[in-house]
């Protein structure tokens, strides 16, 4: 009868519905976002939030870009991964460059006389010798035919028709790194179409760089008028940078500039082979995004093999990497922390790094907890889940994090956030006692201890001046407090009372928030970039801080470009700003207050336009000195001056909190080095096992649902069977 096969099929379907949740289980988690082929591979999984704009080392100057290019490009120097204070060591250089000093007549000055200032230094020369045998990653720019001609340096539209990515070029090759590649890159800082962000600084020091820029601008105009696309920098000499031999080059700077060694550890001074520059400069390449900004070429441990900034970026081991070994020494506590287990082993440890785009915090956090990201920061939304803070302010991981074997690493960043006053403004600017007392009153009223508690879960320390911890010149304890804002009580700094702030405000002529000269309420203007949902609460907090002094704060919001214009033109009154260290030297923070770096007059980084002749004189002495008691004494005097003048409200130094899974090793915060991925190590087997444990599917709800489905369907099934059988029985009686 027709009912029998239908019923049999239904019964089988119901039976399978109940068994499916029980039989579909496998060792591999169902929610694993990565291919099964990667399960046992030596891969690090990370994320990125913003697409990198520049991967060209002459143009890139952002941390989200350095995340990639610092693993690819190798400047001559780097920071020792474990030693503190931060110590420069050779990377591709054979040894640390030694400065040689010369007077205006070209006579060499003994180092001791140059350092103590007994003989004025006109020029300093650094000679850098690189190690032989270092080779570039495989790249089509180096590919040649049997006769030695480059295969891809004269491409026409026909040959480019089938090319869409760098991987579409079938042939690649490599060559040895030479000193001329470093010289070529330094010339690129003056290239008229690259707009290198450090050209303005380097033109002051590197001899001949400004003159080279002028020659290149003229040559570029002529070349473009003739329809050319490649400006061959090898044809243009640079007076202050020269090749000595195949592996040696020299850099000549004006006066003394010891900070140049720090720059030599940044990608700006990494090598650039002219072949790559020519290859990428060909017509039609930019339209296909085949450029240095998209496909870097370097000698480092990794190379970029996937650039899909809307989805993922992939770094893979450079097969031509020259080799390097994990450090064999560090700080005394590093051995106990397990940071020297890999001492002397060849780098890098990880074969591949997969960066996935994650714009939202919650999905990113959940994937970390599931084991699909190896490391994670902590947002305000996840802080309470990850961290427990005791009544004494001690920070520890929550029990849930500890149960997973997750580790917490914290570090006070070498950076500062500050509230800046435009010193050119007639109300908040100026150097008289009235203006100073107004700024000091505001400095006391802005309770950044409260700010950190509300908006950062306590992740930061209130700043006492411009120099953060970890940088020479920073003073700890009682000697380091700002006496205009804090008092020392019971072994710690305590912010002065709002009563003291009101007294200073009255002495400034604004008792009760009213200008005693005009009888009008004091109204100040806070210039900010366009507000998002998270910013509104912060800006309301600032408004309330000023209300403590009965000062009306008007918030003027605009887009970032307009805000930048206001700062450049001196039209902002009060603004919030920050600075991350480029290198671990106090000059890199104190120059933010140096008069000749004023934003309006000199287009420098002194956004407050602060100019104090005494401070400037001390800065010029301090900036080229070696670290020691004499330099510390000058820094102490400079910090006292800016505390007195208060061009900034010293806000806070942020504190980074980072979580790492148990399978992720060799983690030590290094706030100066960017090329740290080569030191990291993962245990893929442990990761795979824990992922399986943490992501076991909960099957009983599916089984219960299947059983309920059966119980719901069976009565209807039997009823249907009885209905279709009844006519057959009646027909039989007839």
KAFENJO-V770644 format. One line per field, one symbol per residue. ss: DSSP state (@ for helix, = for strand, . for the rest). burial: b if it has 9 or more other C-alpha atoms within 8 Angstrom, else e. Layout:
BEGIN
ss: ???
burial: ???
END
This chain:
BEGIN
ss: .@@@@@@@@@@@@@@@@@@@@@@............@@@....======..............@@@@@@@.......===........===..=.....====.....==.@@@@@@......========....=...=@@@.=.....=......@@@@.....@@@....=..=..@@@@@@@@@@..........@@@@@@@=..@@@@@@@@@@@@@@@@@.......@@@..=..=====..=======.....@@@@...@@@....@@@@@@@.....@@@.............=======...======......==......@@@...........==....======...@@@@@@@@@.....===..@@@@@@@===.....===.@@@@@...======..=======...........@@@@@@@@@@@@@..@@@@@@@@....===..............@@@@.....====..====..@@@@@@@@@@...@@@=......=.=======...@@@@@@@@@@@@@@@....=======.@@@@@@@@@@....=======......@@@@@@@.@@@=@@@@...=......@@@@@@@@@@......@@@@@@@@@@@@@@@@@..=============...==...........@@@.==.@@@@@@@@@@@.....@@@@@@@@@@@@@@@@@@@@@@@@@@@@@@@@@@.
burial: eeeeeebeeeeeebeebbbebbeeeeeebeeeeeeeeebeebbbbbbbeeeeebbbbbbbeeebbbbbbbbbbbbbbbbbbbbeebebbbbbbbebeeebbbbeeeeebeeebbbeeeeebbbbbbbbbbbeebbbbbbbbbbbeeeeebbbbebeeeebeebebbeebeebbbebbbbbbbbbbbbbbbbbebbbbebeebbbbbbbbbebbeebbebbeebbeeeebeeeeeeeebebbbbeeebbbbbbbbbbbeeeebbbbbbbbbbbebebbbbbbbeebbeeebbbbbbbbbbbbbbbeebebeebbbbbbbebbeeebbbeebbeebbeeebbeebeebbbbbbbbbbbbbeeeeebbebbebbbbbbbebebebbeebbbbeeeeeeebbeebbeeebbbbbebbbbbbbbbbbbebeebbbeeebbbbbbbbbbbbbbbbebbbebbbbbbbbbebbbbbebbbbeeebebbbeebbbbeeeebebbebebbbbbbbbbbbbebbbbeeeebbebbbbbbebeeeebebbebbbebbbbbebbbbbebbeeeebeebbbebebbbbbeeeebeebbbbbbbbbbbbebbbbeebbbbbbbbbeeebbebbeebebbeeeeebbebbbebbebbbeebbbbbbbbbbbbbbbbbbbbbeeeeebbbebebbbbbbbeebbebbbeebeeeeeebbeebbebbeeeeeebeeebeebeeeeeeeeee
END
